[in-house]
Amino acid sequence: MITFITYNKILMISHRYHGSAKLHFLLKQITGYFIYWAVVWFLHLFVYKEDLLPANYVWMSFLVPASAYLEKMARASNRQSLCGLSKEQIANITQREIIFALVTVFGVIVMIKDPTASRAFLAIFFTLYAAWIIWMNHTGHRKLQRYLYRNQEKGKTKTLVLASPREIERDQAMRVTSILPGSDVMGYVAFGGTPTSAAIDMATFPVLGDFRDLARICKDYGARMLLATGIEDRPSLVQSLQQMCDSYGMRLVWVDDKEHKFKGKIDAYKDGNRVYVTNWSEPLEDPMMRFYKRIVDLSFSLLIACTVFPVLCFAVWILQKKNSPGPMFYSQKRTGRNGEVFEVLKFRSMHVNDNAGIQAKKGDSRIFPGGNFLRKSSLDEIPQFINVLKGQMSVVGPRPHFVDHDQAFEKIVDDYAVRYFAKPGITGLAQTKGCRGETDTDLKVRQRVRFDNFYLRNWTPWMDIKIILATAWQVIFPPQSAR
């Protein structure tokens, strides 16, 4: 598929950039609504009693979020997000939001001549509301981005900037932290020449090396994102950079300032006369979608943990006590999101042994009587809902593999590490398509990775629902590939 990107039209906006703006706006309004009713009930219970009834303030509670929405709609398109704006611009937007709320509320009160509105309430509420908006716009939005795109162990997304000497001299990386929320610039990698010593001294970030050492630098610094700028005249370079980034589990973003043709599913964001482009469209990089998925994960996991899990624990305990005494649970290191290693939980279905890292095969002698049923029905995976509650996994996502298996599979599939872009799942698209059991051939590995990558690029809430329903069917009627 050929996709065109021009100055005047961008086919897809950045999930990350615009999604964080939506979540920021939503959090402001939800908290503002909470502040409103907290003030109402405080004055009703402790100050005015029956002279201030909450029922009289219901209609007014909808005016503040309505005014905030109108202000946002009236704002210029390049001001919808606070990313990349100066302190003066953010202050101007903050002032507009507060004024819109004041004018809307007082305007309606005057028009309908409402005698029940308490001056004390209006003074207290708008003081607290203004303080909240000021904090959220000047400080809260940056903290939100750092939280959304942090690595649990490594902080924000470590980013390298591939730049020409001219771009280094202009200190182009200063724009990255605003355009790409959550990015943490480690330094520059020079391309197309050697920057002058004056440019190196004046740059905000260090120059870590040149293009010939790019792969080594990415690995040494544990980079998760590469921004390539100043390569507008080298569009063929994008493909080789994409291959390298895929092999290291990194996201590639490159900068363009004129019309080009790119293959693949493009995601882009326009900033002035520059277009920030990536070949990976990830719906789950939208914080609103991630928030929705997390709510579903928590709800579903709590339901299982409070109903199925206790009963299953008792049944497994009886089964193990009779056929293979030992610990009920089995844990092993697996690779999760952003390549972070965690302990995955399962019901033990094998005799206690020293060969836990070897994949199970048909007729495996390590599996005790009854263990085959747990494995074929996937009931041994139920404890992983605890991993979901801890935030290490999702209900649906690429299945996590043994750490040593990951290292072997990376040699088979070049873009294997891309699966680390999302949280691993208890079940996944690959499993519902029959990719279960032992991965004893290169073809099986490639099939799983193909389904995992398709899931990452095309995720929708409905896709997760279909995968969960398909998995429930496989629990009742296990496929032959289940081990």
C-alpha positions in Angstrom: 0.0 0.0 0.0 1.3 3.5 -0.9 0.5 6.3 1.4 1.1 10.0 0.6 2.0 12.6 3.2 1.8 16.3 2.1 2.0 19.7 3.8 -1.7 20.2 3.9 -3.1 16.8 4.7 -1.9 14.1 7.2 -3.7 10.9 6.8 -3.3 9.8 10.5 -2.6 11.8 13.6 -0.3 10.6 16.4 -2.1 8.3 18.8 0.3 9.2 21.6 0.2 13.0 21.1 -3.5 13.5 20.7 -4.5 10.7 23.1 -2.5 12.2 26.0 -4.3 15.5 25.3 -7.7 13.8 25.5 -6.8 12.1 28.7 -5.5 15.3 30.2 -8.7 17.1 29.4 -10.8 14.3 30.8 -8.9 14.2 34.1 -9.3 17.9 34.5 -13.1 17.8 34.0 -13.6 14.7 36.2 -11.6 16.2 39.1 -13.3 19.6 38.6 -16.7 17.9 38.8 -15.5 16.2 42.1 -14.4 19.5 43.5 -17.8 21.1 42.6 -19.8 18.5 44.6 -17.3 18.4 47.4 -17.8 22.1 48.0 -21.6 21.8 47.7 -21.8 19.0 50.2 -19.3 20.5 52.6 -21.3 23.8 52.8 -24.6 21.9 53.0 -23.5 19.6 55.9 -21.3 21.9 58.0 -22.2 25.5 57.2 -25.6 26.4 55.7 -27.5 23.2 56.4 -31.0 23.5 54.8 -30.2 27.0 53.4 -28.0 25.4 50.7 -29.6 22.3 49.2 -27.5 20.1 46.7 -30.6 19.7 44.5 -30.5 23.3 43.6 -26.9 23.0 42.2 -27.4 20.1 39.9 -28.1 22.2 36.8 -25.0 24.3 37.4 -22.7 21.3 37.7 -22.9 20.7 33.9 -22.0 24.3 33.0 -18.3 24.1 34.0 -17.4 21.0 31.8 -19.6 22.4 29.0 -17.6 25.7 29.1 -14.3 23.8 29.1 -15.4 21.8 26.1 -16.5 25.0 24.2 -13.1 26.6 25.0 -11.3 23.6 23.7 -13.3 23.5 20.5 -12.6 27.2 20.0 -8.9 26.7 20.4 -6.6 26.6 17.4 -5.8 23.0 16.2 -2.1 23.4 17.1 -3.1 24.4 20.7 -5.3 21.3 21.4 -2.3 19.7 23.3 -0.1 21.6 25.7 3.0 19.7 24.4 5.5 21.9 22.8 3.9 25.2 23.9 5.7 27.9 25.8 4.9 28.9 29.4 3.3 32.1 28.0 1.1 30.1 25.6 0.1 27.7 28.4 -0.7 30.6 30.7 -2.9 32.1 28.0 -4.8 28.9 27.6 -5.2 28.5 31.3 -6.6 32.0 31.6 -9.1 31.3 28.8 -10.3 28.1 30.5 -11.0 29.9 33.8 -12.6 32.9 32.1 -14.8 30.7 30.0 -16.0 28.9 33.1 -16.7 32.2 35.0 -18.5 33.8 32.1 -20.7 30.7 31.5 -21.7 30.2 35.1 -22.3 33.8 36.0 -23.9 34.6 32.7 -26.5 31.8 33.2 -27.1 32.9 36.8 -27.8 36.4 35.7 -30.0 35.4 32.8 -32.3 33.1 34.8 -32.0 35.3 37.9 -31.3 32.4 40.2 -31.6 33.5 43.9 -30.4 30.2 45.3 -26.7 30.5 44.1 -24.5 31.1 47.1 -21.7 33.6 46.8 -19.6 31.7 49.3 -20.0 28.6 47.2 -19.0 30.4 44.0 -16.0 32.0 45.6 -14.7 28.8 47.1 -15.4 26.6 44.1 -13.8 28.9 41.5 -10.8 29.5 43.7 -10.2 25.7 44.0 -11.1 25.1 40.3 -8.7 27.8 39.1 -5.9 26.4 41.3 -6.5 22.9 39.8 -6.6 24.1 36.2 -3.3 26.1 36.8 -1.6 23.1 38.3 -2.8 20.6 35.7 -1.8 22.9 32.8 1.6 23.9 34.0 2.7 20.8 35.9 0.1 18.0 35.7 0.3 17.4 32.0 4.1 16.8 32.1 3.7 14.4 35.0 0.9 12.6 33.2 3.1 12.1 30.1 6.0 10.8 32.2 3.6 8.3 33.9 2.0 7.1 30.7 5.1 6.4 28.8 7.5 5.4 31.5 9.3 2.1 31.7 8.7 0.5 35.1 12.4 0.1 35.7 14.0 2.7 33.4 11.8 5.8 33.6 10.8 7.5 30.4 11.4 6.2 26.9 15.1 6.4 26.2 15.5 8.2 22.9 18.4 8.7 20.5 18.4 11.5 17.9 20.1 10.7 14.5 21.0 14.1 13.1 23.1 15.9 10.6 25.8 18.4 11.9 23.5 21.2 10.9 20.6 19.8 13.0 22.9 19.2 15.9 24.1 22.9 15.7 20.4 23.9 15.7 19.9 21.6 18.8 16.9 19.9 17.1 16.6 17.4 20.0 15.1 20.2 22.1 11.9 19.8 20.1 11.6 16.0 20.7 10.5 16.1 24.3 7.5 18.3 23.4 6.5 16.6 20.1 7.0 13.0 21.4 5.4 12.8 24.9 7.4 10.6 27.3 10.7 10.7 25.4 13.9 11.1 27.3 16.7 12.1 25.0 20.0 10.4 25.7 22.0 12.2 23.0 22.8 12.7 19.4 24.3 10.3 16.8 25.9 12.3 14.0 25.0 11.5 10.4 26.5 12.9 7.2 29.6 14.5 8.7 31.3 15.5 11.9 29.8 18.4 13.9 32.1 21.2 14.9 33.4 21.4 18.4 31.5 24.6 18.9 28.2 22.9 18.0 29.0 20.0 20.3 29.7 22.4 23.2 26.5 24.4 22.6 24.2 21.4 22.2 21.9 20.6 25.1 22.6 16.8 24.7 25.9 15.0 24.2 27.1 13.6 20.8 27.4 9.9 21.5 29.1 8.8 18.2 28.5 8.7 14.5 26.3 6.7 12.2 28.7 3.8 11.8 28.3 3.0 15.5 24.5 3.5 15.6 23.6 -0.1 16.3 26.1 -0.4 19.1 25.0 2.9 20.7 21.4 1.8 20.6 22.2 -1.4 22.4 24.6 0.2 24.9 22.2 2.9 26.0 19.1 0.6 26.0 17.3 3.0 23.6 13.6 2.4 22.9 13.1 5.1 20.3 15.2 6.6 17.4 14.3 10.0 16.0 16.0 10.5 12.6 16.1 14.2 11.5 18.0 16.0 8.7 17.7 13.0 6.3 15.0 14.4 4.0 17.3 13.8 0.9 17.9 10.1 1.9 14.4 8.4 1.9 16.0 5.1 1.1 17.7 5.2 4.5 14.4 4.9 6.3 14.0 1.2 5.4 17.4 0.2 6.8 16.8 2.2 9.9 13.3 0.5 10.3 14.9 -2.9 10.0 17.5 -2.1 12.7 14.9 -0.6 15.0 12.5 -3.6 14.6 15.4 -6.0 15.5 16.1 -4.1 18.7 12.4 -3.5 19.7 12.7 0.2 19.1 10.3 2.7 17.6 11.5 4.8 14.7 10.3 8.3 14.1 11.7 10.3 11.2 11.3 13.9 10.2 10.3 15.1 6.7 9.5 18.5 5.3 8.2 17.7 1.8 6.1 15.2 0.0 7.4 11.6 -0.1 6.0 8.2 -0.7 6.2 5.6 2.1 5.1 2.0 2.2 3.1 0.6 5.1 0.6 1.8 7.6 1.8 5.4 8.4 1.2 7.4 11.5 2.2 11.0 11.4 2.0 14.3 13.2 2.6 17.8 11.7 4.4 20.5 13.6 4.8 23.7 11.6 6.4 22.8 8.3 7.7 19.4 9.5 6.0 16.1 9.6 7.0 13.5 12.3 6.4 10.1 10.7 6.5 6.5 12.0 5.9 3.3 10.1 4.2 1.8 13.2 0.6 2.7 13.8 -0.2 1.6 17.4 -3.7 2.2 18.6 -2.6 1.2 22.1 -0.3 4.2 22.2 -3.4 6.3 22.7 -3.7 6.8 26.5 -7.5 6.7 26.2 -7.4 3.3 24.6 -4.8 2.1 27.1 -7.0 3.4 29.9 -10.0 1.6 28.5 -8.0 -1.6 28.1 -6.7 -1.4 31.7 -10.2 -0.9 33.1 -11.3 -4.0 31.2 -8.3 -5.9 32.5 -8.9 -5.0 36.1 -12.7 -5.7 35.9 -12.3 -9.1 34.3 -9.3 -10.1 36.5 -11.2 -9.1 39.7 -14.2 -11.1 38.6 -12.0 -14.2 38.0 -10.0 -13.7 41.2 -13.1 -13.5 43.3 -15.1 -16.4 41.7 -13.1 -19.0 39.6 -9.7 -18.7 41.2 -10.5 -19.8 44.8 -12.5 -22.8 43.6 -9.8 -23.8 41.1 -7.1 -23.4 43.8 -8.9 -25.9 45.9 -9.4 -28.4 43.0 -5.7 -28.1 41.9 -4.5 -28.6 45.5 -6.4 -31.9 45.8 -5.1 -33.0 42.4 -1.5 -32.1 43.2 -1.7 -33.7 46.7 -2.9 -37.0 45.2 -0.6 -37.1 42.1 2.4 -34.8 42.7 2.9 -33.2 46.2 4.8 -29.9 46.1 4.1 -26.2 45.6 0.8 -25.3 44.1 2.2 -22.5 41.9 5.0 -22.4 39.4 6.8 -19.1 38.5 9.3 -18.4 35.8 11.0 -15.3 34.3 9.3 -14.1 31.1 9.9 -11.0 29.0 7.2 -8.3 29.2 6.6 -4.8 27.8 9.7 -2.8 26.8 11.8 -6.0 27.3 11.3 -5.9 31.1 11.6 -9.3 32.8 9.0 -10.4 35.3 7.8 -13.6 37.1 4.8 -15.2 35.5 2.5 -17.4 37.6 1.0 -20.7 36.7 -0.6 -23.7 38.4 2.1 -26.4 38.6 1.2 -29.1 36.1 4.5 -31.0 36.2 6.4 -33.0 38.8 9.0 -30.9 40.5 12.1 -31.1 38.2 15.3 -29.3 37.1 14.3 -29.0 33.4 11.6 -26.3 33.7 13.0 -24.3 30.8 12.4 -27.1 28.2 9.1 -26.9 26.3 6.5 -29.5 27.0 6.0 -32.2 24.3 3.3 -34.7 23.6 3.5 -37.5 26.1 6.0 -35.5 28.3 6.8 -37.7 31.4 7.2 -34.6 33.6 3.4 -33.9 33.4 1.6 -35.6 36.3 -1.8 -37.3 35.9 -4.4 -34.5 35.6 -1.8 -32.0 34.6 -2.5 -32.6 30.9 -6.1 -31.5 31.5 -4.9 -28.3 33.2 -2.6 -27.5 30.3 -5.0 -28.4 27.4 -7.8 -26.4 28.9 -5.5 -23.5 29.7 -6.7 -23.6 33.3 -3.0 -23.6 34.5 -2.9 -20.0 33.2 -5.5 -18.7 35.6 -3.0 -17.5 38.3 -1.7 -15.0 35.6 -4.7 -12.9 36.4 -2.7 -11.9 39.5 0.0 -10.7 37.0 -2.7 -8.7 35.3 -3.8 -7.0 38.6 -0.1 -6.1 39.2 0.1 -4.4 35.8 2.7 -6.8 34.4 0.3 -8.4 31.9 -3.0 -7.8 30.1 -5.8 -10.3 29.6 -5.2 -10.1 25.8 -1.8 -9.6 24.2 1.3 -11.4 22.8 2.0 -14.5 24.9 5.2 -14.1 27.0 7.9 -16.7 26.3 10.9 -18.0 28.3 13.7 -15.5 28.3 16.1 -17.9 26.7 13.5 -18.8 24.0 13.1 -15.1 23.2 16.8 -14.9 22.5 16.6 -17.9 20.2 13.5 -16.6 18.4 15.1 -13.2 17.8 17.5 -15.0 15.5 14.7 -16.5 13.5 12.5 -13.4 13.1 14.1 -10.1 12.4 11.3 -8.0 13.9 10.6 -10.4 16.8 11.3 -7.7 19.5 8.4 -5.5 18.2 6.1 -7.7 20.3 7.6 -6.0 23.4 5.7 -2.8 22.4 2.7 -4.1 24.3 2.0 -5.9 27.6 2.0 -9.7 27.2 -1.3 -11.4 27.5 -2.9 -14.4 29.2 -4.3 -15.2 25.7 -3.7 -13.7 22.3 -4.6 -13.6 18.7 -2.0 -16.2 17.8 -3.4 -18.7 20.4 -6.9 -18.4 19.1 -5.6 -19.0 15.5 -4.1 -22.4 16.5 -0.6 -21.3 17.4 -0.3 -23.2 20.7 1.9 -25.8 22.1 5.5 -26.4 21.2 7.3 -23.9 18.9 9.7 -26.5 17.4 10.0 -25.1 13.9 11.0 -21.7 12.5 7.6 -21.6 10.7 5.7 -21.8 14.0 7.7 -19.0 15.4 7.1 -16.8 12.3 3.4 -17.5 12.4 3.1 -16.4 16.1 5.0 -13.2 15.4 2.9 -12.4 12.4 -0.3 -12.6 14.4 1.3 -10.7 17.3 2.3 -7.8 15.0 -1.1 -7.8 13.4 -2.7 -7.4 16.8 -0.4 -4.5 17.7 -1.1 -2.6 14.5 -4.9 -3.3 14.3 -6.0 -3.5 17.9 -9.6 -2.5 18.7 -11.8 -3.2 21.8 -13.9 -5.5 19.7 -10.8 -7.6 18.7 -10.1 -8.2 22.4 -13.7 -9.3 23.0 -13.5 -11.7 20.1 -10.2 -13.2 21.4 -11.6 -13.6 24.9 -14.7 -15.4 23.6 -12.6 -17.6 21.3 -10.3 -18.5 24.3 -13.4 -19.4 26.4 -14.5 -21.8 23.6 -11.0 -23.4 23.6 -11.1 -23.9 27.3 -14.3 -26.0 26.8 -13.1 -27.6 23.6 -9.3 -27.6 23.6 -7.6 -27.7 20.2 -5.2 -30.5 19.3 -2.2 -28.2 19.4 -2.7 -27.5 23.1 -0.1 -29.1 25.4 
